[in-house]
Amino acid sequence: MKADQKPMRCPMGVPGGIIAALAGLAGIIVNAIHGDWMNLALSAGLFLMALPFVRVTMMVHSANDRLDEIEAKMAKK
């Protein structure tokens, strides 16, 4: 691996969470129009779960990047 190249971290975490949030939002709209309350509740649950998943995944990515920088500094000493 080259020195300037970052390691790949969980490549489907963020896009997968965004897709899940969009699917939940589309489900909310469609089920609200059709009056299907059970599926509306499931879509709302998916939407409310997907957005924090994206945030947590991004926090883990940034923490891993910081750890890599600290390890690189420790290896130089």
Backbone as JSON, one array per atom type, in Angstrom:
{
  "sequence": "MKADQKPMRCPMGVPGGIIAALAGLAGIIVNAIHGDWMNLALSAGLFLMALPFVRVTMMVHSANDRLDEIEAKMAKK",
  "N": [[0.84, -1.17, 0.0], [0.54, 2.2, -0.82], [2.09, 5.16, 0.57], [0.54, 7.51, 0.6], [-2.0, 6.6, 0.2], [-5.13, 5.86, 1.57], [-6.39, 3.28, 3.75], [-9.1, 1.14, 2.8], [-12.24, 1.39, 4.29], [-14.89, -0.4, 5.42], [-16.76, -0.33, 2.98], [-19.51, -0.28, 2.28], [-20.99, 0.8, 4.34], [-21.77, 3.61, 4.76], [-23.01, 4.35, 2.2], [-24.94, 2.3, 2.14], [-26.5, 2.87, 4.41], [-27.54, 5.35, 3.65], [-29.05, 4.62, 1.42], [-30.91, 2.97, 2.7], [-32.19, 4.89, 4.29], [-33.34, 6.5, 2.3], [-35.05, 4.61, 1.13], [-36.75, 4.14, 3.28], [-37.9, 6.69, 3.53], [-39.21, 6.91, 1.05], [-41.0, 4.79, 1.38], [-42.53, 5.79, 3.51], [-43.84, 7.95, 2.27], [-45.29, 6.68, 0.15], [-46.87, 4.79, 1.55], [-48.32, 6.47, 3.21], [-49.9, 7.79, 1.38], [-51.45, 5.68, 0.39], [-52.67, 4.8, 2.69], [-51.87, 2.66, 4.28], [-51.27, 1.71, 7.29], [-49.73, -0.02, 8.88], [-47.47, -0.74, 7.34], [-46.55, 1.81, 6.99], [-45.67, 2.47, 9.53], [-43.56, 0.64, 9.75], [-41.88, 1.58, 7.71], [-41.3, 4.11, 8.7], [-39.88, 3.37, 10.95], [-37.64, 2.15, 9.75], [-36.56, 4.38, 8.47], [-35.93, 6.01, 10.7], [-34.0, 4.44, 11.92], [-31.95, 4.22, 10.06], [-30.63, 6.7, 9.64], [-29.13, 7.35, 12.09], [-27.41, 5.17, 11.89], [-25.78, 5.81, 9.69], [-24.46, 8.02, 10.74], [-23.05, 6.9, 12.94], [-21.4, 5.11, 11.59], [-19.79, 6.89, 10.13], [-18.5, 8.12, 12.29], [-16.99, 6.0, 13.28], [-15.3, 5.57, 11.1], [-13.8, 7.99, 11.12], [-12.59, 7.78, 13.62], [-10.99, 5.5, 13.26], [-9.25, 6.49, 11.31], [-7.91, 8.44, 12.8], [-6.65, 6.81, 14.69], [-4.92, 5.42, 12.98], [-3.2, 7.51, 12.23], [-2.04, 8.12, 14.72], [-0.73, 5.68, 15.23], [1.08, 5.71, 13.11], [2.66, 7.89, 13.83], [3.74, 6.91, 16.2], [5.26, 4.82, 15.2], [7.27, 6.12, 13.86], [8.85, 7.15, 15.87]],
  "CA": [[0.0, 0.0, 0.0], [1.32, 3.43, -0.92], [2.05, 5.97, 1.78], [-0.52, 8.51, 0.54], [-3.28, 5.94, -0.02], [-5.8, 5.46, 2.81], [-7.01, 1.96, 3.68], [-10.55, 1.15, 2.61], [-12.95, 1.05, 5.52], [-16.31, -0.73, 5.36], [-17.21, 0.51, 1.87], [-20.96, -0.18, 2.09], [-21.66, 1.32, 5.52], [-22.43, 4.89, 4.54], [-24.0, 4.3, 1.11], [-26.03, 1.41, 2.52], [-27.36, 3.61, 5.32], [-28.25, 6.38, 2.89], [-30.06, 3.92, 0.61], [-31.96, 2.55, 3.62], [-32.95, 6.08, 4.67], [-34.16, 6.88, 1.15], [-36.11, 3.61, 0.99], [-37.71, 4.41, 4.35], [-38.63, 7.91, 3.19], [-40.13, 6.57, -0.04], [-42.06, 3.97, 1.98], [-43.41, 6.67, 4.28], [-44.67, 8.72, 1.34], [-46.2, 5.78, -0.57], [-47.84, 4.2, 2.47], [-49.21, 7.53, 3.69], [-50.87, 8.04, 0.3], [-52.36, 4.54, 0.28], [-53.34, 4.58, 3.97], [-51.44, 1.4, 4.87], [-50.65, 2.21, 8.51], [-48.71, -0.94, 9.4], [-46.25, -0.56, 6.56], [-46.09, 3.17, 7.25], [-44.9, 2.4, 10.77], [-42.3, -0.06, 9.45], [-41.05, 2.49, 6.92], [-40.83, 5.15, 9.61], [-38.84, 2.73, 11.77], [-36.45, 2.01, 8.91], [-36.02, 5.72, 8.28], [-35.35, 6.49, 11.95], [-32.83, 3.63, 12.26], [-30.91, 4.34, 9.05], [-29.85, 7.93, 9.77], [-28.07, 7.2, 13.09], [-26.44, 4.19, 11.4], [-24.82, 6.54, 8.86], [-23.64, 8.86, 11.62], [-22.13, 6.05, 13.7], [-20.4, 4.6, 10.65], [-18.83, 7.97, 9.86], [-17.7, 8.32, 13.49], [-16.03, 4.9, 13.33], [-14.29, 5.85, 10.07], [-12.9, 9.05, 11.56], [-11.79, 7.26, 14.74], [-9.97, 4.62, 12.7], [-8.25, 7.33, 10.66], [-7.1, 9.04, 13.86], [-5.78, 5.76, 15.23], [-3.85, 5.17, 12.01], [-2.24, 8.61, 12.34], [-1.3, 7.94, 15.97], [0.17, 4.54, 15.04], [2.17, 6.12, 12.21], [3.56, 8.74, 14.61], [4.46, 6.05, 17.15], [6.23, 4.0, 14.46], [8.4, 6.98, 13.47], [9.71, 7.42, 17.04]],
  "C": [[0.89, 1.24, 0.0], [1.13, 4.28, 0.32], [0.89, 6.97, 1.77], [-1.91, 7.91, 0.37], [-3.87, 5.49, 1.32], [-6.36, 4.06, 2.67], [-8.52, 2.08, 3.52], [-11.24, 0.66, 3.87], [-14.42, 0.81, 5.2], [-17.01, 0.02, 4.22], [-18.72, 0.62, 1.71], [-21.69, 0.4, 3.3], [-22.44, 2.59, 5.27], [-23.41, 4.84, 3.38], [-25.18, 3.39, 1.43], [-27.01, 2.09, 3.46], [-28.17, 4.68, 4.6], [-29.34, 5.75, 2.03], [-31.22, 3.47, 1.5], [-32.82, 3.74, 4.05], [-33.85, 6.54, 3.53], [-35.31, 5.9, 0.93], [-37.18, 3.81, 2.07], [-38.54, 5.65, 4.06], [-39.63, 7.66, 2.07], [-41.29, 5.72, 0.48], [-43.04, 4.79, 2.79], [-44.37, 7.4, 3.35], [-45.72, 7.83, 0.68], [-47.27, 5.23, 0.36], [-48.77, 5.23, 3.08], [-50.28, 7.84, 2.64], [-51.91, 6.93, 0.25], [-53.07, 4.21, 1.59], [-53.01, 3.25, 4.61], [-50.62, 1.71, 6.12], [-49.58, 1.29, 9.06], [-47.4, -0.77, 8.66], [-45.7, 0.85, 6.71], [-45.24, 3.19, 8.52], [-43.57, 1.7, 10.55], [-41.35, 0.83, 8.66], [-40.49, 3.61, 7.79], [-39.72, 4.6, 10.52], [-37.54, 2.57, 11.0], [-35.77, 3.36, 8.73], [-35.32, 6.22, 9.55], [-34.13, 5.68, 12.39], [-31.66, 3.88, 11.31], [-30.04, 5.58, 9.26], [-28.81, 7.86, 10.89], [-27.01, 6.17, 12.67], [-25.37, 4.87, 10.55], [-23.89, 7.36, 9.75], [-22.62, 8.04, 12.4], [-21.04, 5.49, 12.8], [-19.35, 5.65, 10.33], [-17.94, 8.24, 11.08], [-16.64, 7.23, 13.62], [-14.93, 5.11, 12.3], [-13.3, 6.91, 10.55], [-12.03, 8.59, 12.73], [-10.69, 6.33, 14.24], [-8.88, 5.41, 11.99], [-7.33, 7.98, 11.7], [-6.16, 8.02, 14.49], [-4.64, 5.43, 14.28], [-2.79, 6.25, 12.07], [-1.4, 8.47, 13.6], [-0.32, 6.79, 15.84], [1.32, 4.9, 14.14], [3.16, 7.01, 12.96], [4.38, 7.93, 15.59], [5.51, 5.21, 16.45], [7.45, 4.82, 14.06], [9.35, 7.21, 14.64], [10.61, 6.27, 17.38]]
}
